[in-house]
Amino acid sequence: MPSTPVTAANSSSNGTAQEILLELVDEDGNTIGTAEKLSAHQAPGRLHRAFSVFLFDETGRLLLQRRALGKYHSPGVWSNTCCGHPYPGESPFAAAARRTHEELGISPSLLAEAGTVRYNHPDPDSGLVEQEYNHLFVGLAQSALRPDPEEVGETSFVTPDELAERHARAPFSAWFMTVLDAARPAIRELTGPAAGW
């Protein structure tokens, strides 16, 4: 991955774990400071910037990922294509493209902004809280996936009907339906009416 001032400042060259900082925001999405990632998610949670990506194949099926079992937050549950947090000073668009490549080994095509959504979702299993100002993106997955097993346990392309069936029987992230519903207008514009979103 190319190094930028933002990524260089947020990576470690000697293999030691480095504190990950998130951008704290106000209710309008204006940056007001930073906080360490885990502390920002501890109850009651601190409002911070995040992003969610929804990628589709050429037939309009949504790419889901099941989060790796080793993740500290919401392990082993299904969620949207990719989600995460920009580094302080990194644009949400750049962060969305970066993390999609890091997690799934692909660069999204036609990645476009799809609005924002603010939510507060406690995770009953971990006790962590998602207090997020989330930037939404939609695009296409047009190359072979190469998931990082430390991030992604499984992937699946689904139609709306297949998603509904899976959502009824399998655990999903607490934020999934909130971000999906907020992104639906942009998803319909991208995939067209025949895809059924």
N, C-alpha and C positions, 0 to 999 in steps of 0.2 A: 504494500500500500504506500502511495506517495506520502511523504511527510510534509505537513504544513505547520505553521507556527502553533495552531491549536492542537493538532494531534501530537506534535513533538512535546508540547508542554504537558500532555496528558498520557504520556507513555514512559516506560522505564527501560533503560538500556542495560541495566545490570541484572535483570530477572527478578528483582524484588517487587513485591506488591506495592502499588502506589495508590494513595487516596484518590478516589474518583469524586470529582465535584460536579454538582448539578446547578443549573441556573434557577434561582428562586424568582418568582414573578408575582405581580399583583393581579387582581381580578381582570384587568384589561390586557394582561400578557406583557406588561413592561417589566424589564429586568430590575430587581431590587437587591440582588446579592447572590451569594452562593452557599451551598451546604454540602456536606459529605453525603454520598448517595444513601447509605443505610440509614443515617440519622433523619434524612428527609422523608423516609418511608415509615419511620416509627410513629406510632399513634401519638397524637392525632394526625400526624402528617403535616408537611409544609408544602404549600403550592409551588410546583416547579414545572419547568418546560419539558415536554415530551413529544414524541412523534409516533405515528402508526402508519404502516404501509400496507396497502392492499394491491397485490399483483394478480393478474389474470392471464390465462393462456389464450390462444387464438380463437377458441370456442366460447370464451366467456366464463370459464370455470375459475373459481377463486383458489389461490394457493394458500393453504393453511400450514402451520407448523405446530408440532407438539414440542413443547419446551423440554429441554434436556433434564434428566432427573437430578443432575448435579447443581442446577441453578438454585440460588438461595431464595428466590421469590417465585412463587407459582410453578414449581417444578412439575413436569409430567402432564401438564394440561395443554389442551389445544388452544390456539390463538390465531390472530391474523398473521399475514405473511412475515412481518417483522415489526418490532416496536422497540423503543429505547429512549435515550435522552441525549440531546446535543451536549457537547462539552461547552463550558462557558465561552461565549464569543463565537461559537460555531453556528452557522445558519441551520435551521431545522431541515431544509432541503439537502444540504451537504451531509448532515448527520444521517438522514434517511438513506441516502445512496451509499454512504460508507458502511453503515451497519448491515444493510441488505447484502452487500458484497462480503463482509466479514462473516456473517452467519450462514448465508446460503450459497456463496461463491458465484453470484451473478450480479450483473449491472442492469438495473431496470431500464426498460425502454419506455419512452413517452411519459416519464414520471412527471406528474402534475399535482399542484396543490389542490386540496379538496376541502378547505375550510379548517376550522378549529372547533374543539369541544372541551368544556371544562367539567370535570367530575371529581367525585369523592367516593372511592370504592374500597372499603375495608376487605382484607382477605382473611376469612375466618380461620383458615388452616395455619397461616404463618403469624397472624396478628399484625402484619404490616398494612399500611394504608396507602392507596394510590390517590394522592391529592394532585391532580395534574391538569395543566393547560396544554392540551394535546393538539399538535399540528398534524393534519391528515393528508395522506398522499395516495394517489392511485396511479397504476401503470401496468405495463406488460412484462411477463416473464417469457423471454424468447430464446433462452439458451439453457443448456443442461445444468441442473442443480448440482452443486458440490457442497452439501451442508457440512458445517463444522460440528462434529459430534459432541463437543463440549457445550454447544449452544442449542442444538436442534436434535431431538430424539427421532423425529419422523416428519415427513411431509406428505401432503395429499392435495390434489386438485379436486374441487367439489362444485357441483351445480347448486342452485338454491335449495332444491328438494333434498339433495344429499346432505347439505349443511344442516337443514332442519332435522333430518333423521339422526345425524351424528350428534347435534347439540342436545337432542332429547336423551341420549344414552351415555355420552362421554363427558367428562369434566372439561370445562372451558375456563379461560381466564376471566376474572371478575369484570374486567373492562371490555371484553370482546363485543358484546351486543351494543354497548353504548357507542363505541367507535364505529362499528359497522353501520348502525342506523344513521349516525351523523354523516358518514361518507356516502350513503346511498345515492344522493343526487349526482355526485361526480362519477360514481360507479356506473349508474345507468347511462350517463353521457358517454363514458368510455366503451362500455360493452354493448350498448344498443338494446332495444326492447326485447329482442328474441332471447337474450340470455336470461331474462326473468328476474333480475335484481330489483 
